[in-house]
Amino acid sequence: MAAGGGGLALAVALALAVGAVGLWALLWRRRAAGGAGRVCVVVLGDLGRSPRMQYHALSLARHGRDVALLGYLQSRPHGDVLRSGRIRLVPVADLRGLRVGPKLFQYVLKVIVQAIQLLYTMLKIEQPTYILLQNPPGLPSIAVAWVACLFWRSKLIIDWHNYGYTIMSLSHGRNHPLVQIAKWYEKLFGRLSDYNLCVTDAMREDLQVNCNIKAVTLYDKPASYFKETPLELQHHLYMKLAKDYEPFKAQDVTEAGSSSAQRSAFTERDERSGDVVQARGRPALLISSTSWTEDEDFSVLLKALEGYEQYINEGAELPSLVCVITGKGPLKDYYNGLINQLHFKHIQICTPWLEAEDYPLLLGSADLGVCLHKSSSGLDLPMKVVDMFGCCLPVCAIYFECLHELVKHNENGLIFRDSKELAEQLKMLFWGFPTLEGKLHSFRKNLRSSKQLRWDESWDQTVLPLLGQ
């Protein structure tokens, strides 16, 4: 009951605050709309881990727009963003020190402080024509962006990646008062936008039916730098990673003429020709990426790897595995604890944080991708799979409702439902590795011939018309 009362108080306080500031903005807003084509791209999160919004900024800059990219500067954004003369990074401080009182009080206080801080930051920039906002998180950013648009006489565009209230429900349950308030808030303030983008047709239909919001589907597409990595670049990357991560180091350098300076676990440089070749008996490289949150259960992958190890122990003709899980997030320490309890003889696991430029190179070097993303709403698609497909990397992905919009079972990858099924798929795909025959090869062949759209082409067709060129 206390949570419900606190949640109601939060809703009333937020509505009153936004209403008051909105009235002030209407009275004081600038007389002339405009902004000379400038766009403010807003992420109430880490910019370095928000690739889609970085892509938006780059596309806008490519079409001559000046972009203020607002967000937390925790991880380094991609080099293309940093080098662009038209993109200016506007830092927003991450509020981590609000740890006083009960959790509900902390949450209410954080929302209020974030709202004030974000509005102050958005009103300091030069007047934009458009404010393009990532959702989630939408509380309080949707309301704040709407108020800023009133002040600037700008247009508000919301890019719906998912629903914030469904992510919140993973921790609190769907019937929790805060979740219900977040749902009400998202639907109410979401309707105040001028334009809406979303990531799937399923989400577009849900926004229309349940929220009365008309959106345009802009599928996540890989950027141009997501592609297969040439062997020379693979070798350079492996040697770089071997300095910090044991699984990338050459395991046997005792053979005549071999040297750790010329070999990685996967590649070696021929001393006579100077060419890079695949190392004999190399392990298979399996990669996954994650934000280490509740919507991805990595115990499924760990149990599947236990099954894979058992297949090898029973005599199956399977290669050793190097499993790389990239990313940052709140549950990383928990899963690293589970990984440290495993004692594999044929599998090595590492969990690095890669530089933005190295991540696509590693995807383009891998043999198989694994995706554990389960959408909290059932309406969004994992961008990591999009990037893997851009690198012509076949994928095993865990099932959820609209996954078929991206992963075509038995065509560009496989869909599994539990750890046992994933272990069987790994066994089938890696049987007799590294021969060129089999499902793994046919999936990669299909991806190469699919000629999928890249982000720039898709953005020009979908978003550019909304901006009136």
Secondary structure as a PSIPRED ss2 file (coil, helix, strand):
# PSIPRED VFORMAT (PSIPRED V4.0)

   1 M C   1.000  0.000  0.000
   2 A H   0.000  1.000  0.000
   3 A H   0.000  1.000  0.000
   4 G H   0.000  1.000  0.000
   5 G H   0.000  1.000  0.000
   6 G H   0.000  1.000  0.000
   7 G H   0.000  1.000  0.000
   8 L H   0.000  1.000  0.000
   9 A H   0.000  1.000  0.000
  10 L H   0.000  1.000  0.000
  11 A H   0.000  1.000  0.000
  12 V H   0.000  1.000  0.000
  13 A H   0.000  1.000  0.000
  14 L H   0.000  1.000  0.000
  15 A H   0.000  1.000  0.000
  16 L H   0.000  1.000  0.000
  17 A H   0.000  1.000  0.000
  18 V H   0.000  1.000  0.000
  19 G H   0.000  1.000  0.000
  20 A H   0.000  1.000  0.000
  21 V H   0.000  1.000  0.000
  22 G H   0.000  1.000  0.000
  23 L H   0.000  1.000  0.000
  24 W H   0.000  1.000  0.000
  25 A H   0.000  1.000  0.000
  26 L H   0.000  1.000  0.000
  27 L H   0.000  1.000  0.000
  28 W H   0.000  1.000  0.000
  29 R C   1.000  0.000  0.000
  30 R C   1.000  0.000  0.000
  31 R C   1.000  0.000  0.000
  32 A C   1.000  0.000  0.000
  33 A C   1.000  0.000  0.000
  34 G C   1.000  0.000  0.000
  35 G C   1.000  0.000  0.000
  36 A C   1.000  0.000  0.000
  37 G C   1.000  0.000  0.000
  38 R C   1.000  0.000  0.000
  39 V E   0.000  0.000  1.000
  40 C E   0.000  0.000  1.000
  41 V E   0.000  0.000  1.000
  42 V E   0.000  0.000  1.000
  43 V E   0.000  0.000  1.000
  44 L E   0.000  0.000  1.000
  45 G E   0.000  0.000  1.000
  46 D E   0.000  0.000  1.000
  47 L H   0.000  1.000  0.000
  48 G H   0.000  1.000  0.000
  49 R H   0.000  1.000  0.000
  50 S C   1.000  0.000  0.000
  51 P H   0.000  1.000  0.000
  52 R H   0.000  1.000  0.000
  53 M H   0.000  1.000  0.000
  54 Q H   0.000  1.000  0.000
  55 Y H   0.000  1.000  0.000
  56 H H   0.000  1.000  0.000
  57 A H   0.000  1.000  0.000
  58 L H   0.000  1.000  0.000
  59 S H   0.000  1.000  0.000
  60 L H   0.000  1.000  0.000
  61 A H   0.000  1.000  0.000
  62 R H   0.000  1.000  0.000
  63 H C   1.000  0.000  0.000
  64 G C   1.000  0.000  0.000
  65 R C   1.000  0.000  0.000
  66 D C   1.000  0.000  0.000
  67 V E   0.000  0.000  1.000
  68 A E   0.000  0.000  1.000
  69 L E   0.000  0.000  1.000
  70 L E   0.000  0.000  1.000
  71 G E   0.000  0.000  1.000
  72 Y E   0.000  0.000  1.000
  73 L C   1.000  0.000  0.000
  74 Q C   1.000  0.000  0.000
  75 S C   1.000  0.000  0.000
  76 R C   1.000  0.000  0.000
  77 P C   1.000  0.000  0.000
  78 H C   1.000  0.000  0.000
  79 G H   0.000  1.000  0.000
  80 D H   0.000  1.000  0.000
  81 V H   0.000  1.000  0.000
  82 L H   0.000  1.000  0.000
  83 R H   0.000  1.000  0.000
  84 S C   1.000  0.000  0.000
  85 G C   1.000  0.000  0.000
  86 R C   1.000  0.000  0.000
  87 I E   0.000  0.000  1.000
  88 R E   0.000  0.000  1.000
  89 L E   0.000  0.000  1.000
  90 V E   0.000  0.000  1.000
  91 P E   0.000  0.000  1.000
  92 V C   1.000  0.000  0.000
  93 A C   1.000  0.000  0.000
  94 D C   1.000  0.000  0.000
  95 L C   1.000  0.000  0.000
  96 R C   1.000  0.000  0.000
  97 G C   1.000  0.000  0.000
  98 L C   1.000  0.000  0.000
  99 R C   1.000  0.000  0.000
 100 V C   1.000  0.000  0.000
 101 G C   1.000  0.000  0.000
 102 P C   1.000  0.000  0.000
 103 K H   0.000  1.000  0.000
 104 L H   0.000  1.000  0.000
 105 F H   0.000  1.000  0.000
 106 Q H   0.000  1.000  0.000
 107 Y H   0.000  1.000  0.000
 108 V H   0.000  1.000  0.000
 109 L H   0.000  1.000  0.000
 110 K H   0.000  1.000  0.000
 111 V H   0.000  1.000  0.000
 112 I H   0.000  1.000  0.000
 113 V H   0.000  1.000  0.000
 114 Q H   0.000  1.000  0.000
 115 A H   0.000  1.000  0.000
 116 I H   0.000  1.000  0.000
 117 Q H   0.000  1.000  0.000
 118 L H   0.000  1.000  0.000
 119 L H   0.000  1.000  0.000
 120 Y H   0.000  1.000  0.000
 121 T H   0.000  1.000  0.000
 122 M H   0.000  1.000  0.000
 123 L H   0.000  1.000  0.000
 124 K H   0.000  1.000  0.000
 125 I C   1.000  0.000  0.000
 126 E C   1.000  0.000  0.000
 127 Q C   1.000  0.000  0.000
 128 P C   1.000  0.000  0.000
 129 T C   1.000  0.000  0.000
 130 Y E   0.000  0.000  1.000
 131 I E   0.000  0.000  1.000
 132 L E   0.000  0.000  1.000
 133 L E   0.000  0.000  1.000
 134 Q E   0.000  0.000  1.000
 135 N E   0.000  0.000  1.000
 136 P C   1.000  0.000  0.000
 137 P C   1.000  0.000  0.000
 138 G C   1.000  0.000  0.000
 139 L C   1.000  0.000  0.000
 140 P C   1.000  0.000  0.000
 141 S H   0.000  1.000  0.000
 142 I H   0.000  1.000  0.000
 143 A H   0.000  1.000  0.000
 144 V H   0.000  1.000  0.000
 145 A H   0.000  1.000  0.000
 146 W H   0.000  1.000  0.000
 147 V H   0.000  1.000  0.000
 148 A H   0.000  1.000  0.000
 149 C H   0.000  1.000  0.000
 150 L H   0.000  1.000  0.000
 151 F H   0.000  1.000  0.000
 152 W H   0.000  1.000  0.000
 153 R C   1.000  0.000  0.000
 154 S C   1.000  0.000  0.000
 155 K E   0.000  0.000  1.000
 156 L E   0.000  0.000  1.000
 157 I E   0.000  0.000  1.000
 158 I E   0.000  0.000  1.000
 159 D E   0.000  0.000  1.000
 160 W E   0.000  0.000  1.000
 161 H C   1.000  0.000  0.000
 162 N C   1.000  0.000  0.000
 163 Y C   1.000  0.000  0.000
 164 G H   0.000  1.000  0.000
 165 Y H   0.000  1.000  0.000
 166 T H   0.000  1.000  0.000
 167 I H   0.000  1.000  0.000
 168 M H   0.000  1.000  0.000
 169 S H   0.000  1.000  0.000
 170 L H   0.000  1.000  0.000
 171 S H   0.000  1.000  0.000
 172 H H   0.000  1.000  0.000
 173 G C   1.000  0.000  0.000
 174 R C   1.000  0.000  0.000
 175 N C   1.000  0.000  0.000
 176 H C   1.000  0.000  0.000
 177 P H   0.000  1.000  0.000
 178 L H   0.000  1.000  0.000
 179 V H   0.000  1.000  0.000
 180 Q H   0.000  1.000  0.000
 181 I H   0.000  1.000  0.000
 182 A H   0.000  1.000  0.000
 183 K H   0.000  1.000  0.000
 184 W H   0.000  1.000  0.000
 185 Y H   0.000  1.000  0.000
 186 E H   0.000  1.000  0.000
 187 K H   0.000  1.000  0.000
 188 L H   0.000  1.000  0.000
 189 F H   0.000  1.000  0.000
 190 G H   0.000  1.000  0.000
 191 R C   1.000  0.000  0.000
 192 L C   1.000  0.000  0.000
 193 S C   1.000  0.000  0.000
 194 D C   1.000  0.000  0.000
 195 Y E   0.000  0.000  1.000
 196 N E   0.000  0.000  1.000
 197 L E   0.000  0.000  1.000
 198 C E   0.000  0.000  1.000
 199 V C   1.000  0.000  0.000
 200 T C   1.000  0.000  0.000
 201 D H   0.000  1.000  0.000
 202 A H   0.000  1.000  0.000
 203 M H   0.000  1.000  0.000
 204 R H   0.000  1.000  0.000
 205 E H   0.000  1.000  0.000
 206 D H   0.000  1.000  0.000
 207 L H   0.000  1.000  0.000
 208 Q H   0.000  1.000  0.000
 209 V H   0.000  1.000  0.000
 210 N H   0.000  1.000  0.000
 211 C H   0.000  1.000  0.000
 212 N C   1.000  0.000  0.000
 213 I C   1.000  0.000  0.000
 214 K C   1.000  0.000  0.000
 215 A C   1.000  0.000  0.000
 216 V E   0.000  0.000  1.000
 217 T E   0.000  0.000  1.000
 218 L C   1.000  0.000  0.000
 219 Y C   1.000  0.000  0.000
 220 D C   1.000  0.000  0.000
 221 K C   1.000  0.000  0.000
 222 P C   1.000  0.000  0.000
 223 A C   1.000  0.000  0.000
 224 S C   1.000  0.000  0.000
 225 Y C   1.000  0.000  0.000
 226 F C   1.000  0.000  0.000
 227 K C   1.000  0.000  0.000
 228 E C   1.000  0.000  0.000
 229 T C   1.000  0.000  0.000
 230 P C   1.000  0.000  0.000
 231 L H   0.000  1.000  0.000
 232 E H   0.000  1.000  0.000
 233 L H   0.000  1.000  0.000
 234 Q H   0.000  1.000  0.000
 235 H H   0.000  1.000  0.000
 236 H H   0.000  1.000  0.000
 237 L H   0.000  1.000  0.000
 238 Y H   0.000  1.000  0.000
 239 M H   0.000  1.000  0.000
 240 K H   0.000  1.000  0.000
 241 L H   0.000  1.000  0.000
 242 A H   0.000  1.000  0.000
 243 K C   1.000  0.000  0.000
 244 D C   1.000  0.000  0.000
 245 Y C   1.000  0.000  0.000
 246 E H   0.000  1.000  0.000
 247 P H   0.000  1.000  0.000
 248 F H   0.000  1.000  0.000
 249 K E   0.000  0.000  1.000
 250 A C   1.000  0.000  0.000
 251 Q C   1.000  0.000  0.000
 252 D C   1.000  0.000  0.000
 253 V C   1.000  0.000  0.000
 254 T C   1.000  0.000  0.000
 255 E C   1.000  0.000  0.000
 256 A C   1.000  0.000  0.000
 257 G C   1.000  0.000  0.000
 258 S C   1.000  0.000  0.000
 259 S C   1.000  0.000  0.000
 260 S C   1.000  0.000  0.000
 261 A C   1.000  0.000  0.000
 262 Q C   1.000  0.000  0.000
 263 R E   0.000  0.000  1.000
 264 S E   0.000  0.000  1.000
 265 A C   1.000  0.000  0.000
 266 F C   1.000  0.000  0.000
 267 T E   0.000  0.000  1.000
 268 E E   0.000  0.000  1.000
 269 R E   0.000  0.000  1.000
 270 D C   1.000  0.000  0.000
 271 E C   1.000  0.000  0.000
 272 R C   1.000  0.000  0.000
 273 S C   1.000  0.000  0.000
 274 G C   1.000  0.000  0.000
 275 D C   1.000  0.000  0.000
 276 V E   0.000  0.000  1.000
 277 V E   0.000  0.000  1.000
 278 Q E   0.000  0.000  1.000
 279 A C   1.000  0.000  0.000
 280 R C   1.000  0.000  0.000
 281 G C   1.000  0.000  0.000
 282 R C   1.000  0.000  0.000
 283 P C   1.000  0.000  0.000
 284 A E   0.000  0.000  1.000
 285 L E   0.000  0.000  1.000
 286 L E   0.000  0.000  1.000
 287 I E   0.000  0.000  1.000
 288 S E   0.000  0.000  1.000
 289 S E   0.000  0.000  1.000
 290 T C   1.000  0.000  0.000
 291 S C   1.000  0.000  0.000
 292 W C   1.000  0.000  0.000
 293 T C   1.000  0.000  0.000
 294 E C   1.000  0.000  0.000
 295 D C   1.000  0.000  0.000
 296 E E   0.000  0.000  1.000
 297 D C   1.000  0.000  0.000
 298 F C   1.000  0.000  0.000
 299 S H   0.000  1.000  0.000
 300 V H   0.000  1.000  0.000
 301 L H   0.000  1.000  0.000
 302 L H   0.000  1.000  0.000
 303 K H   0.000  1.000  0.000
 304 A H   0.000  1.000  0.000
 305 L H   0.000  1.000  0.000
 306 E H   0.000  1.000  0.000
 307 G H   0.000  1.000  0.000
 308 Y H   0.000  1.000  0.000
 309 E H   0.000  1.000  0.000
 310 Q H   0.000  1.000  0.000
 311 Y H   0.000  1.000  0.000
 312 I H   0.000  1.000  0.000
 313 N H   0.000  1.000  0.000
 314 E C   1.000  0.000  0.000
 315 G C   1.000  0.000  0.000
 316 A C   1.000  0.000  0.000
 317 E C   1.000  0.000  0.000
 318 L C   1.000  0.000  0.000
 319 P C   1.000  0.000  0.000
 320 S C   1.000  0.000  0.000
 321 L E   0.000  0.000  1.000
 322 V E   0.000  0.000  1.000
 323 C E   0.000  0.000  1.000
 324 V E   0.000  0.000  1.000
 325 I E   0.000  0.000  1.000
 326 T E   0.000  0.000  1.000
 327 G C   1.000  0.000  0.000
 328 K C   1.000  0.000  0.000
 329 G C   1.000  0.000  0.000
 330 P C   1.000  0.000  0.000
 331 L C   1.000  0.000  0.000
 332 K H   0.000  1.000  0.000
 333 D H   0.000  1.000  0.000
 334 Y H   0.000  1.000  0.000
 335 Y H   0.000  1.000  0.000
 336 N H   0.000  1.000  0.000
 337 G H   0.000  1.000  0.000
 338 L H   0.000  1.000  0.000
 339 I H   0.000  1.000  0.000
 340 N H   0.000  1.000  0.000
 341 Q C   1.000  0.000  0.000
 342 L C   1.000  0.000  0.000
 343 H C   1.000  0.000  0.000
 344 F C   1.000  0.000  0.000
 345 K C   1.000  0.000  0.000
 346 H C   1.000  0.000  0.000
 347 I E   0.000  0.000  1.000
 348 Q E   0.000  0.000  1.000
 349 I E   0.000  0.000  1.000
 350 C E   0.000  0.000  1.000
 351 T C   1.000  0.000  0.000
 352 P C   1.000  0.000  0.000
 353 W C   1.000  0.000  0.000
 354 L C   1.000  0.000  0.000
 355 E C   1.000  0.000  0.000
 356 A C   1.000  0.000  0.000
 357 E C   1.000  0.000  0.000
 358 D H   0.000  1.000  0.000
 359 Y H   0.000  1.000  0.000
 360 P H   0.000  1.000  0.000
 361 L H   0.000  1.000  0.000
 362 L H   0.000  1.000  0.000
 363 L H   0.000  1.000  0.000
 364 G C   1.000  0.000  0.000
 365 S C   1.000  0.000  0.000
 366 A C   1.000  0.000  0.000
 367 D C   1.000  0.000  0.000
 368 L E   0.000  0.000  1.000
 369 G E   0.000  0.000  1.000
 370 V E   0.000  0.000  1.000
 371 C E   0.000  0.000  1.000
 372 L C   1.000  0.000  0.000
 373 H E   0.000  0.000  1.000
 374 K C   1.000  0.000  0.000
 375 S C   1.000  0.000  0.000
 376 S C   1.000  0.000  0.000
 377 S C   1.000  0.000  0.000
 378 G C   1.000  0.000  0.000
 379 L C   1.000  0.000  0.000
 380 D C   1.000  0.000  0.000
 381 L C   1.000  0.000  0.000
 382 P C   1.000  0.000  0.000
 383 M H   0.000  1.000  0.000
 384 K H   0.000  1.000  0.000
 385 V H   0.000  1.000  0.000
 386 V H   0.000  1.000  0.000
 387 D H   0.000  1.000  0.000
 388 M H   0.000  1.000  0.000
 389 F H   0.000  1.000  0.000
 390 G H   0.000  1.000  0.000
 391 C C   1.000  0.000  0.000
 392 C C   1.000  0.000  0.000
 393 L C   1.000  0.000  0.000
 394 P C   1.000  0.000  0.000
 395 V E   0.000  0.000  1.000
 396 C E   0.000  0.000  1.000
 397 A E   0.000  0.000  1.000
 398 I E   0.000  0.000  1.000
 399 Y C   1.000  0.000  0.000
 400 F C   1.000  0.000  0.000
 401 E C   1.000  0.000  0.000
 402 C C   1.000  0.000  0.000
 403 L H   0.000  1.000  0.000
 404 H H   0.000  1.000  0.000
 405 E H   0.000  1.000  0.000
 406 L C   1.000  0.000  0.000
 407 V C   1.000  0.000  0.000
 408 K C   1.000  0.000  0.000
 409 H E   0.000  0.000  1.000
 410 N C   1.000  0.000  0.000
 411 E C   1.000  0.000  0.000
 412 N C   1.000  0.000  0.000
 413 G E   0.000  0.000  1.000
 414 L E   0.000  0.000  1.000
 415 I E   0.000  0.000  1.000
 416 F E   0.000  0.000  1.000
 417 R C   1.000  0.000  0.000
 418 D C   1.000  0.000  0.000
 419 S H   0.000  1.000  0.000
 420 K H   0.000  1.000  0.000
 421 E H   0.000  1.000  0.000
 422 L H   0.000  1.000  0.000
 423 A H   0.000  1.000  0.000
 424 E H   0.000  1.000  0.000
 425 Q H   0.000  1.000  0.000
 426 L H   0.000  1.000  0.000
 427 K H   0.000  1.000  0.000
 428 M H   0.000  1.000  0.000
 429 L H   0.000  1.000  0.000
 430 F H   0.000  1.000  0.000
 431 W C   1.000  0.000  0.000
 432 G C   1.000  0.000  0.000
 433 F C   1.000  0.000  0.000
 434 P C   1.000  0.000  0.000
 435 T C   1.000  0.000  0.000
 436 L C   1.000  0.000  0.000
 437 E C   1.000  0.000  0.000
 438 G C   1.000  0.000  0.000
 439 K H   0.000  1.000  0.000
 440 L H   0.000  1.000  0.000
 441 H H   0.000  1.000  0.000
 442 S H   0.000  1.000  0.000
 443 F H   0.000  1.000  0.000
 444 R H   0.000  1.000  0.000
 445 K H   0.000  1.000  0.000
 446 N H   0.000  1.000  0.000
 447 L H   0.000  1.000  0.000
 448 R H   0.000  1.000  0.000
 449 S H   0.000  1.000  0.000
 450 S C   1.000  0.000  0.000
 451 K C   1.000  0.000  0.000
 452 Q C   1.000  0.000  0.000
 453 L C   1.000  0.000  0.000
 454 R C   1.000  0.000  0.000
 455 W H   0.000  1.000  0.000
 456 D H   0.000  1.000  0.000
 457 E H   0.000  1.000  0.000
 458 S H   0.000  1.000  0.000
 459 W H   0.000  1.000  0.000
 460 D H   0.000  1.000  0.000
 461 Q H   0.000  1.000  0.000
 462 T H   0.000  1.000  0.000
 463 V C   1.000  0.000  0.000
 464 L H   0.000  1.000  0.000
 465 P H   0.000  1.000  0.000
 466 L H   0.000  1.000  0.000
 467 L H   0.000  1.000  0.000
 468 G C   1.000  0.000  0.000
 469 Q C   1.000  0.000  0.000
